Amino acid sequence: MNTHQKVSLFALRVAIGIMFLYAGISKLLVDGWSAASYLNSAQTFSGLYHWFASSGNIGWVNFVNIWGAILIGVGLIFGVATRWASWAGILIMVLYYFPVLNFPYVAEHSYLVDEHIIYILALSVILSLHAGRYIGIDGTLRSRREH
């Protein structure tokens, strides 16, 4: 991989990391924030999402939503546990995609593909190209293990 490709991959990783970090922190700072209304409005797999929103589950769902986003963001920004962060980000984006999907429309101007799918694809690139190795803690740790 040439320098331009490494820098581009680093920039993509950090940009998506910032998006996740901001999403988690912004939820954390809103007193009483809950995913319940989003989950209860699910158009696809509504039974599953209503189960997530139930009183017995919404506490841990909110916790995982907030802290998962924060940890994914930190992992991507610093390039630490990048594979884990990428897989977790893909999972969250898949879970965010289905509630807004009214097959085949995702939004007023989206047909099957919306920002969730774009994030999934970008995270797949980060995952498959081992982006944490380039300007990241994963790369530093890897080179120390090799010496």
Helices and strands as residue ranges (DSSP letters): H 3-28, H 36-40, H 46-53, H 58-78, H 82-100, E 105-107, E 110-111, H 115-128, G 131-133, H 137-146
